[in-house]
Amino acid sequence: MPKSKMKRIGIGILACALLQANAGCDRRSAGTHIAETESVIDYESATVSYLGPEGTYTQEACGVFFNKKGTYIPYKTVQDAVNALLMGESNYSVIPQENTIGGAVTDYIDIVIGQKGLSVAGEVELPISQNLLALPGATLSDIKKVYSHKQGIAQGKNWLHENLPDAEVIEVSSTAEGARIVAEKGDRKQASIASSACADVYKLSMLAVGIQNNESNKTRFYVLSANRPSEDRHDRLAFIASGKAENLPELMEDMKRLGMTLVTLHDRPEKTELGHYHYLIECSDSAYESYEKLTKKKGFQFRYLGSFDLDS
């Protein structure tokens, strides 16, 4: 991706003008093709909402995707960050989607599935190094409590078991929130699992470096938008297929026949009947035309999320 980080975002100007007298512009009505004008948006002026506080890996992912340009606004939860996007308080929202060790971040995948106004404008793969942070002067033998996000806890599980088997592990909203709590409480018996950036932000010392279970640990982040998703061909294409699990093998065969290479698949229950799921599917080597052909498949309801490039 060029350093200028310029992308084309489709804006339904003509369709919106025709509908303003009524309820406004619904850019995602099923089966509706909206006349568009391509508009170039400079990421230097973008406002980005993310899971805070300052120092989270999500903030780091923002910097990677937007080339450290734009304005990043932290929110207490991912849902709050996404709501800010949907309410027009930000242009984009960056959220964790999947981790090498912890797997799918299901709470956040549920947000993408549940909010129909969202599209995926980009993706970031970020190497993750987890560290044990504590107050200056603390030693490993002092630590009785460890705070972190559930993904940080999962990624450091083996190290904790070997080195702090008796410590109480407490889940908080983000790795940076755990670091903030340790700094605020000022107790040398407490530590957090977080990024090295948090050590700088919250004036903490690193008692242990790289405690994650896997040296190839990475997290995949989605860059969300409330604009109409791009139909141009890019590195990746994502969509949701909702239906019965028994029909999934045939859907995979159809994707293969259309030349759509599966990258990842996450299933979440529809919460209607047993065996019915929402499948968030991401693939490469895929044109929008192939996706359109796939939607003719009976037994599933489809929702297009977008075509986008990968930053790593």
N, C-alpha and C positions, 0 to 999 in steps of 0.2 A: 504494500500500500504506500503511495507517495507521501512524503513528509507533510504536504499541505493538508492531508486528511480531508479531501473534498469528496463528497459523494452526491449522487443525484437522488433526490427524494421526490417521489411522485405526489403531486398535490392536486386534488380534484377540483380545480377552480371553476370550470364550466358547470360541472354537476352541482357543486355547492351553490353557485349563483342561482341556478334554476330552482333549488329547494329551499332557499333562505326564507321564503315567505311562509313556509310550513315549519317543519321540525328541524331544519338545518340539513347538514350533509352526513348521511350514514355511508361511509366509504367502504363498509364491509358487508353490505347486503348480499345475501347468497344469490348467485346467478346474475348480478348486476355488473355491467362493465361501465366504468366511469371514464369520461374523457379527461385526460390529464395534461398538465403542462409540467415539463421537467424543470426543477429548480435546484440550483447548486447551493448547498449549505456548507459554510466554512466551520469546521469543528473548533476553530479558535474562539468562536463566539458562543459555543454550545454551553448549556447549563446541564450538569449531570447529577442526578440523585443516586446515592449509594448507601449501603449499610455501614453506619459509623460505629463508634466515634472515629476520629482521626487515627490513621495508622493501620486500618484493616487491609487485608489482602485485596478486598474489593476496590479500595481506593488505589492501590498499586495497579490493579487491572485497568482502572480508569486512565491512569497515566500512560500505560502502554498503548491502549487503543487510541486515545486522543493526543498522543505524542506530547503529553504534559501541557496541553493547551486547554482552554476553556475554564469553566468554574465548576468545582465539585462541591456538592452540598451533602453533608452526612445526615442520615436519619436513624432513628433508634432501631427500627426493624426493616426488613426487606419489604414487607407489605406497605409500610409508610413511604418508603422510597418509590415504590411502584405507583402508589396513590398520588404522589407528587407529580409523576409523569402524566397520569391520566387526568389530573386536574389542571395541567398546563403550567405547573410550577417549575418544571424542568423539561428539557428537550429530549433527554435520554435517561435511562436508568440502567445501571450495571448490576447484575445479580449472579451469584454462584449457581452453577447448574450441576456439576459432577466433579468428583474427586477420584484420583487413582486408588486411594486406600478406602476412603469412606463411602465411595459409590455415589449414586444419585442423591442430590440434596432434595429429597422428596417434597418438603414443605414449600420450596421455591418453585419446583416443577408444577405443583398444584396451583400456584399463583398464575403461572403462564397459561395453564389449561383453563383456569376459572375466569380469567379476565379477557373477554373477547375483543377488547379494544387494543390489545397488544400485538406488536409484530417484532420480529427479530431483525435488527439492522446490522449486527456484527457479532463476532465471537472472539474471545481471547483465551489462549491456553497459557497459564502462568505457572512456572516452577515454584513449588512451595517448600520452604525450609522452616520447620517449626523449632522454636527455642524455648527454654525455660527461663523466664524473667522473674527477678525478685528485687527487693530493695538493696541498694549498695551496702555491702558489709554482711549480707546474709550468706549462709552456707547451705549446702544441700541437706545437711543434718538438721537444719532449723525448720525445714518446710513441713507443715502439717496440713495445709489446704492448697489446692491447685484449681484455678479458674480457667475456663476456656469455652469456646463454642464447641458444640458436639462434634463437629468435624475435626477440630484441633485435638479433642480428647481421643477420638478414634484413631487419628494419625499418630498420636504419641502413646497409645495404649501399651505397647510392648515395653517401651522405655520406662514408663511409669511403674509397670509391674515389676521390673527388674531393679529400679533405683529408688522408688518411693512407694513401696507396696502398701504402707499403712496410711498414706496421705488421703484425706478426703478430697474427692474430685467433684467440683461444682460446675454445672453447665450454665453458661450465660449467653447473651444474645450475639456476641461476636468475640473473636480473639482479642481485639483491641479493647473491648469493654472489660474483659478480664484483666488486662494490663492497667487500665484506668482504675479499677477497683483496688488493685494491689497498691498502686501509687497513692490513692486517696486514703486508704486505711492506715498506711504507714506501719504495717506489722511485718516484721522479718520472718514470721512463721508462714506467710502467704506468698504464693507464686502464681504465675500465669503461663500458659502456652500460647505464644504469639510470635509475630514477625520481629526481625531485628529493628525494623523501623519503629516499632512500639517502644523499644528500649530507648531510642533517641527522644521520641515524643514525650514519654512519661518519666524520663530520667531514671530508668531501671538498669540493673546489671544483668548480663546473660550468664546464668549458672551452668547452662548446658546448651550446646549448639547442634542443630540438625538432629533432633530427637525423633523425627518421623520414622515410621516403620520401613519406608521404602525410599531409596535414594532418587528414584525417578518420579517421586511424588509431584503431581500436577493437579491444578484445578481448572476446569473449563468454566468460563463466564459468558453469559449472554449480554449483549448490548441491546436493550429494548427501546422501542420507539412506539409512539401512538400514531405514526403516519401509516399510510397504506403500504404494505410490504412490497419490496422490489420484485419484479418478475424477470429482471435481467439475469443472465447466467453469471454466477459467481462460484467461489470455492465450495460452498455448502448450500443446501436447501433443506428447510425444516417444515414439518406439518404435523397435524394431529389427526389420527384416525381412531374413531370411536366405534366399538362393536364387540362381537363375541370372540373370545379367545380361540375357539375352534376354527374360525375363519382366517386366523393370522398366517398360518403356513402358506395358504393360497395367495394372500396379499404379498408375502415375501417373494413368492415365485413370480408374480406379476411385476414387482419392482425389478427383479433380476432380468426379466425378459425385456424391460424397458431401458436397461442399462443403468439403473439407479443403484449405486454402491452404498450399502448400509454402513453408516459411521457409528450410530448409537441408537438404542431403542429403550425407552423407559415406559413402564406400564403403571397406571394408577387406576384404582377402581372407579367405575361410573357411579357407584353407590345407588344403583337401581336394582340390578339382579346379579346373582352370583355368576361369575364367568364373563361379565361385561366390563370392558376396560377402555380407558383413554390411552392410546399409545402415542407418545411424543417421539417422532421419528426424524432422524437427521441423516442425510445422505450426501454423497459427493458424486461428481460426474453426472449431474442431473440438470436438465433444462426444465423450465416451467411447463413446456409442452408435454413432457413426460409425466409430470405431476397431474396435469389435466386429464391425460388418458387414464391414469391410475384412478381418478375419482369416479370413473364410470363403473368401477368395481362395486357390485352389490354387496350388502351386508355391513358396510361401514359408512359413517358420516365423516366428512373430511373438513378440516379447517387449515388453510394455508397460513404459515407463519412468516415466510420470507426466504429470499436468497441473499447470501451475504458472504463476505470475505473473512478469512481466519487470520488473526494476528497472534504471533507467538514469539 
